[in-house]
Amino acid sequence: MEKKWIGMVVVMLFIAFIVSFNYIGCGGSNSSSGSSGNGGLKISGRLDNSTLMMAYAPPTGFLNKLLAFLSPIQNAYTQVSTVDNIMAVSPDGSYVFASKKGNEFSLSLIKGKEYVVVFLNGTTIIGIYKLDKATDMDAILTSTNSIDTNLGTVSVTLGMAEGTISSTVLLQNLGITQDVATAFGVMDEGLVRFSNIDVDGNNAIDLLEGKFYTLKVGYQFRPTEQFDDLFTSYSNKDNINFAFYFYVYEGPGGQNDPADFALYNWPNATLTPPGTITTKLGRVLTKLRNGTNDSNFMGDDDSVNYMNDRYISPTRPPQGTYTLEIPLTNTGLTKTLTFQNVRSFDMTGASFNYVYVPEVKLTKDIDGKITQIEWRWWKKASGIWVQPTDKELAAVWYAATYFINTDNAGFNPKWSELPITAVGSLTLNPPVQPSTKTSKSFQIGAQDKGRYSYSFDWWEGTPP
């Protein structure tokens, strides 16, 4: 009888081990992830033992508790889990959840996009993946040449996730050079704020609710040359001075959301930064992106632009958490939006390290109409002016644009697309008549992959 009882215990332990083993190895997937294919890219990894995937609830019921008791591996695994989801977010609002198996994960991305990878517990950010410390890459830069990549063992420390893959292998797999990675590592600061997945604070992931909130930083530069000087020779990159920066909100309640827009009392909205800043103009809201008021604004249609709030000090916009509070019309309530991980660039002095600045030349015909725009872009690296390559600009920029201040009734004044090339020219057909007003201007600008904007303005007369 005693031998029979011992045998039953052994069998039970064996069954418990097998069930427990299968329980650990076969659960936890929350999204599909097929092969990467020609247009896809698979990024995978394995969380280390200090940051395991929360794929299972604590044991409940007699059988589960018994299995946890009989299987120390399962019990320990359940207790130390800290991450329950991994999410890759692109600046265009697209997103991907990782498929999970145990503490292994896999993300199926689309080539040609940039992604911030966020490690989550519910809607709490546990960590943001740092692609490469050497180049300070905070986001995945993909290209048509990128190949599937395993990040190795990933650990999360003080809000930063890192893998064991080497920098050399990582950049090679992504299909980017060291120079491009260095440039992208400087210019991807704005991408980090897309790690905000619950801006409205309702404990739900915004994108799953069909919401996409963002707060942009725009930088304004004023060259010392006048508008008319551009017709005689190229402008001089050393004559460009930083003027101010401003903020742009995009999301629900913007101009393209008429139902929500009517509920938002924008004139009384307040933006609270994570540090003291000084305005060049009074604390006055704003131009709205609508009809004729959009001519001086680079942005999307669902935007509210704090263009009249021109900040000059500190020259680096405060980094950290911003709060935007908008009273709701006729309700007495306030909509509070919280933007974490807002990062920025330092515009101290005239160094503009790794900020791309243009030299511009315009050509006009006998009637004074502009027939051609010529440009060449430069950047300062360690205090020395160098010209970027086309490949570098394509890696760091989302768009390049120009604007001509004109009274020509046949020309609609707006930001128009400009080719993203280090050196180039554009023929205007038909030619454009410059403004006959006291103030006339030519502006050239760009948006980086984080959607921060940079505008360089040559004026004749007094700028607004």
FENKA-V416094 format. One record per run of one state. SS is the DSSP state (h for helix, s for strand, l for the rest). FROM is the first residue (numbers start at 1). LEN is the number of residues. If there is no record, write none. Layout:
# FENKA-V416094
SS:FROM:LEN + SS:FROM:LEN
This chain:
# FENKA-V416094
l:1:1 + h:2:24 + l:26:14 + s:40:8 + l:48:5 + s:53:1 + l:54:7 + h:61:10 + l:71:1 + h:72:9 + l:81:2 + s:83:1 + l:84:1 + s:85:5 + l:90:5 + s:95:3 + l:98:1 + s:99:3 + l:102:2 + s:104:7 + l:111:3 + s:114:8 + l:122:2 + s:124:6 + l:130:2 + s:132:1 + l:133:4 + s:137:1 + l:138:2 + s:140:2 + l:142:7 + s:149:9 + l:158:2 + s:160:3 + l:163:4 + h:167:8 + l:175:3 + h:178:10 + l:188:1 + h:189:7 + l:196:10 + h:206:4 + l:210:4 + s:214:10 + l:224:3 + h:227:5 + l:232:5 + h:237:3 + s:240:11 + l:251:7 + h:258:4 + l:262:2 + s:264:9 + l:273:5 + s:278:2 + l:280:7 + s:287:2 + l:289:2 + h:291:4 + l:295:8 + s:303:3 + l:306:5 + s:311:3 + l:314:2 + s:316:1 + l:317:3 + s:320:9 + l:329:5 + s:334:9 + l:343:3 + s:346:1 + l:347:6 + s:353:1 + l:354:2 + s:356:9 + l:365:4 + s:369:13 + l:382:2 + s:384:3 + l:387:3 + h:390:7 + s:397:8 + l:405:11 + s:416:3 + l:419:4 + s:423:11 + l:434:6 + s:440:9 + l:449:4 + s:453:8 + l:461:4
